Amino acid sequence: MECISVFDMLKIGVGPSSSHTLGPWRAAERWIGELKEQEVFDDVQQVSVFLFGSLSLTGKGHATDIAVVMGLLGTDPVTVPIDSIDGAIENVKSSSILNLGGTHPIAFDFKNDIVFKKEFLPFHSNGIRFNAQLTNGKSISETYYSIGGGFVVKEELTHSKENKETFKTFPHPVKTGQELLQYCQEHQKAISEIVWENELSLRPANEIDKGLQRIWDTMLECMYTGCHTEGKLPGGLNVKRRAFEIHQKLKGNVSYSTPQEWLESIRDTEVRFRQIIKWVSCFALSVNEVNASLGRVVTAPTNGSAGVIPAVLMYYMVIENHDADFDDVRQFLLVASEVGSIFKKGATISAAMGGCQAEIGVSSAMAAAGLTELMGGTPEQVLIAAEIAMEHHLGLTCDPIGGLVQVPCIERNAMGAIKAINAAELALDTDPNEVKVPLDKVVNTMWETAKDMSSKYKETSEGGLAVGVFLSDC
């Protein structure tokens, strides 16, 4: 059985898209590694990249070409200075030289050596092929698929929705919600405790905590940056950043100098009901405005849905429990990641495969689950919350205007966060014996809906708002 770690579901990367930016970036890195393993890296004299299907149709709006080149340059999306990206790309364009892997300069034409091919490869809608010309006259190529959430696979893996990036053995292997509940009942433990034991089979406790702390710090810094940055988003739609003004109106006259001090200042603010909705929306919008600007975010489970989980976790920390600390953050993220992995194994987290239900729907379900356990919910109620959140996202299409992860994507994160909170509250008042639709049924239904959905509503910008709204109108 595929075993997915919390660090597989929650990855630190660069926006605007996990499948169209982070995935291709990682694919380029992986290809360079394979060239070195084959001992042909130093013989490469020219490189071409072919983007297929959804990667082609919305690739420029999703910065796929930029991500591929950054990967070929040997940079890491987790650590690369965000403000260095524009300069690195401009240098490649102006010099027509690409320093492959950071050590091997080769000729490279940014405009012509990245080819956008609208045809879909049969294996998956997000295909990317790298081709290298060697000094001996031979050429070699490799094809990868970005299957959502930053996961990258090769075609020899047999089923697109069951792709396994890693093969591990957990003490409590989980594929379905029912299996997860059985472990909880058998061991009389919460979901977070079951997931924690699985993680301990991979790495020591201090490494898990260090990794989760870094994930939360990145989320908090992302919200902070988004709330303190004004102006318009790049890409041509001239979308105005809204988190800045919303935040200015909400925060009042308070002073702080760090993200942590900012969090504490919000805790000290008297918040009325209507303001709660505005704060949650502000948190979600802030993250996805950073994401749309090629900023650093946490893929949760995708970049397009990166704002839901931090917004809901922030809601708990500043509204529900002012004493919340890292123990609460750990518990929330462990639960959320497990629910996300259930959707990945049983359906998809790729909008190119399942529409936006696979991104915002899954992230809302993850956040609802994490919040429900923090609020004292039983394992049964945790999964009820996840089911409710997804049930009310079923059929949601992915139709980004201009191929940009901006409209309607940014607002959908705010809506997904509010739905997650509502789902948690409903679940906490639900008798598990009265439930009509278990989580596993909604996972299966989401996958069946994804398969029935027209391809024009799966991140191709060929349907919905993407064709109903003209760029000239924006």
N, C-alpha and C positions, 0 to 999 in steps of 0.2 A: 504494500500500500504506500502511496505517496505520502511522505511526511513533510509538512510545510512548517517552517519555524516562524516565530513572530517577526524575525528579521528578514524573512522572505516576503511577508505580507506588508511590512512597514519599512520601506527603503528610503534613504536620504538621496535626493537627486536634484536635477535641474528641470524647471518647467519648460514648455507648458504641458507636455503630455508624457505619460509613462510609456505608452505603447509606441508613440510617434517620435519621442525625443529620447527618453532614458533608454528604451529598448534598443533603438538603432545605435546609440552611443555605446552601449554595452556590447552590441554585436560587433562593432568595429574593433573594440578592444580585444574581444575574444578572437577575432580573425587574425589580428596581429600576433597574438599568442600562439595560434596554430601555425602561422608562417614560421615563427621561430622554432617551434617544435619540429617542423618538417625541414628545418635548416635551409630555408630558401629566402628568409627575410632579407638578407644582404644582397640577394640577387634581383630583388624587385626594382624595376626601373619605371614602371607606370602603373597606375591604379584607376579602375573605373568602378562606379557604384550604380546599381540599378535598383530603383524603388518601384515596387509593384502594388497594385490594388489601392487600398485605403492610404498606404504610405505615399503613394503618388498623388492621389486625388486631393488630399488635405495636407500633404507633406510640407509645402512651403509655409502655410499658415501655422503649422505645428512646429516649425523650425527643424524639420527632419534633416534637411541638408546641412544645417549648421551643426546639429548633433553628430552626424556621421563624421564630419571633418574634425570636430573636437575629439572624437574617439580615435580617428586615424592619427591625430597628433599625439596620442598617448596620454591625454589628460584624464583625470578621474572626476566624474560628476559630483562625488561626495566632497572633494577637497578643492577643486579648481576655484580660484578667486572669480566670483561672478563678474566683476568689473574688468576682467582680462579677456572675456570671450569675444567682445566686439573687436578688440585689437588683434586678437589671434586670427579671426576670420578675415579681417581686412588685409592683414599681412599676406595670407594665402592668396586672396583675390588679386592683390596688386603685384605680387612677385611671381605668381604662377608656380610657386614652389611649395610643396608640402613636406614637412619634416616628419616622415612616417615613424610612428612610435616615439617621436621626440629625438631620434638619433640618426635617421637615414633620409636625407633630402632627395626628393624626386620631383620631376615636373608634374604639375597638376593644374588643370584648367577648371576652376570652380563651376563655371557656367556649363561646360560641355562634358566634363567627366563624371557628373552626377546626372543620371538619366531618369526622368520620370515616365514610367510606363503604366498606362491606365489598366492594362490587362491584369486579371486576378490569377495568381497561381492557385492550383487546386487544393493545396494543403491548408492554407490559411490566407486571410485577406491582407495581412501585413507581411509581405515578403520583401527581403532585401538580399541582393546578390553582389558579392565583391569579386572583382576580376583583377588579376595581377599579370602583367607582362614581365617575363624574366629576361635576364641578360643573355640567356642561351637561346632566345627566340620562342621558348615555350610559354604557354599561358596556363594559369590555374584559377579555378573559381570555387566559391563556396556560397551556399544559400542558407540564410537564417530566417527565422520568423519571430516577430515580436508579438507575443500572445496576450499582452495586457499586464499592467502592474509592474512593468520593467522586466518581466520574465522573457528569456530568449531561448529558443530551441532550434534544433536542426530537423530536417525532414525525416530522418530515419526513425524518429519517435512516432509511434503509429497512430495516435488519436489526438487531434488538436486540442480537445478540451481536457485531455488527461496527460498533457505534456509534463514531464518530470525533469526539472532542472537539477534536482538532487535526489539521491536515493539514500534514505536514512531509516533507522529503526527506532521507533519511539516505544517506551514502555506501555503507553496508552494510545495506540494508533487509532485515529478517528477519520472516518470518511463521511459520516452522516450525523445529524443531530441526535438521532436515537442512540447511536453508539456512544456519543458523548454523555448523554444522560445516564446510560447504563453504567459507565465508569463512575460518575458522580454518586449514583445510588449504591453501587457495590462498595465504594471506598468511603462513603459518607463525607464527600469533599465538594467544595465549590468548583465551578468550572475553572476559575483562575488557578486553583491549586493543582488540578489535573494538568493544565497547560504548563504550569511551572515545573512539574516533575518531568514532562516531556522535554522541556528546554534544558533541564539539568543533565539529560542524557547526551547533550551536544556540547555543553560548555559549563565552566564553573559559575556559581551564583554571582560572584563579583563581576564577571564578564557580562552576564545577562543584565545586571543592574546598570553597569556602565553603558551598555548599548542602549538600554531603554531610557536612561537619563539623557543620552545624546539625542535620541529621537524626540523626547519631550522638549529639550532645550531648543532644538531646531524648529519645532512647532511654535513654541513661545516666541522665539526671535522672528519667525515669519509673520505671526500676528502683529507683533510690535512694529516691524518694518512696514507692513501694509497699512497700519493705523496712523503712521507718521510720514507717509509719502503721498504727495498730491500730484496732480497733473493728469495727463492722458496716457492710455496704454498704447504700446507700439502695435504696428500691423496695418494701419490704414482705416480702421473703423472709427477712430477718434473717440473711443469709449473713455469717458471720464471716470477717474478713480473716485469711488464714493465712500470708502471706508474712512478716509481722512476726515471729511466733513461730518460724517455721522459720529465719529469718535470725538471730534472737537466739541460737538453739542452735548455729548453724553458725559464726558469726563469732568467738566467743571474746572475750577481753578485749583488744580493739584499739581504738585511738582514731583519729579522722579528723574532718574538718569539711566536706569537699566531696565531690561524687560522684567526682571523679578520685582523690582520696586514698582514698576507699572502694574503688575498683577496685584500686589498688595494694596496699591492705591485704589484699584477698582473694588477690592473687597471692602474698603472703608467707605465706599460710596453708597448712599441710600438709594435703593433701586425699587421703583414701582413696577407693577405688572407689565404695562406697556413698554417700559424701558428694558425689561428682560428680553422681550422679542427683539428690540433694536440692538441690544448688546450682542446677543447670539448671532444675529444677522451680520453685525459689524465684524465679529471675529471670523465668520465664514468668508465674507467678502474680502477681508484683508488678505487672507491666505491666497485666494485665487486671483487676486490682482497681482500679488507677487509672482504667482505661478505664470500668469499671462505675460509677465515681463522677463521671462527666462531667469527668474530668481530661484533660490534654493528652497525646496519644500520637502515634505515627507510624503511619499507615495502611499496613500491610505484609503483604499488599496491601489488607487491610481492617482495621477497628478490632476486630472480633470475633476476629481472628487476629493482633493486633498484638504478642503476646508471643513468638511463635515465633522470628522473626529476631533480635531483640535478645538473646534467651536463648542462641541458638546462637553468635552472634558473641561474646558475653560468655564463653561456654564456651571458645572458641578463645583468647581473650585472657588468661584467668586459669588455664586448665588446660593447653592445648596449647602455647602460645607466650607466655612472659612478656615477650618482647621485642617483641611485636606493637605496632604504632603506627598512625597514621592511614593509611599506605600500605596496610596490611592491611584496614582498615575500608573504604577506597575500593574495593579489589579485590573484597571480599565483596559490597558493596552493588551494584556494577555488574553482577556475575554474577547475583545474586539478582533484580534488577529485570528483567533480560533474560528469565530463565526465567518470571517472572510475566507478562511481556507476551506470551509465546508462549501461555500458558494463556488470557489475556484475548482474544487474537485468534482462537484456535482453539476456545475453549469459553466459559467465563464465570468471573468471580471474585465473582459475586453469589450469596449463599445463597438469596435469593428466587427465583433462576433455577435453581440447581443443588444446593441443600442445603449442608451444612457441608463437603462434599468440595471445594466451590468456594472455601472460605475457609481452613480449617485444612489441607486437602489441598494447596492451592496454596502456602500459606505454608511448609509443611514441605518441599515440593519446592524452593522458592526457597532456603530455608536450607541444605538438603542440597547444592545446587549450589554456593552460595557457599563453604561449608566445604570441599568437595572440591577446589576450585581452590586454596584457601589451603593445603591439606594436600599439594599437589603433584600433584593429579590432572590427567590430560589432558583436553582438551575433550570427548572421547568419554566419559570416566569422569564428568565433571561432569554430563552429560545422563543418564547411567545412574543417578546418584544421585537426580536429580530424578524420574526415572521410578519408581524403587523407592519413594520417599517417597509419590508419588501413588498408585501401585498399591495400597498398603496403607491408603489412605483412600477408595477407590472406594465409592460408595454411602452415605457418611456423611451422615446426615440433620441438618437444622437444626430442633430442637424445643425452643426455650427456654421454661423454666417461667415462667409469668407474663409472657411477652413480654420478659423482662429478659435482658440479655447477661451472665448470671451462672452459672446451672446449666442445662446442663453445660458452658457455653462456656469458663469460666475454666480448668477442669481440662484441657480439650481442648488448650489451648495448651501445657501442660506435656507432654502426650502427643505432640503434634506436634513439639515440640523434640527429645524423646528419639528419636523415629522418624527425624528428620532426621539426627541424629548417627549413628545406626545405619546409615541408608541410605548416608551418606558412607563409612563404614568398609567396608561391603559393596562399594560401587562401586570403592573403591581396590584391592580384591583381585579385581576382575572383569576378565577379558579381553574387550575390546569385541567381538571376533570370536565370542564365545560367547553374546552377548546374544540373548534370544528376543523381548523386547518393547521396541522403541525408544520414545523419548519421544513422538514424534508419534502413535503408536498409542494410548498411554495418554491423551493429550490428547483424541483423538477419542472414545475409550471413555468418558471422563469426561463429555463433552458428550452422548453418546447416553444414558448413565445419567441425566444431569440431565433430559433430555426424557422419559424413561420414569418418573421418580420422581413419585409422587403429590404434588399441590400441598400437601397437609396436612403434608408433611415439608419444606417450603420456607419457613421463617421465617414461618409463619402462626400458630403455637401451637395448631394444630388436630389434632395427632397426636403420637405418641411420648410422651416424658417430659412434654411440656406438658399432656397430658390424663391421663397415667398417674399423675401425682403431683399431689395436690390442694394448693392454697395453704394450706389449713387444717392440712395435715400439716407445713408448714414453720415 
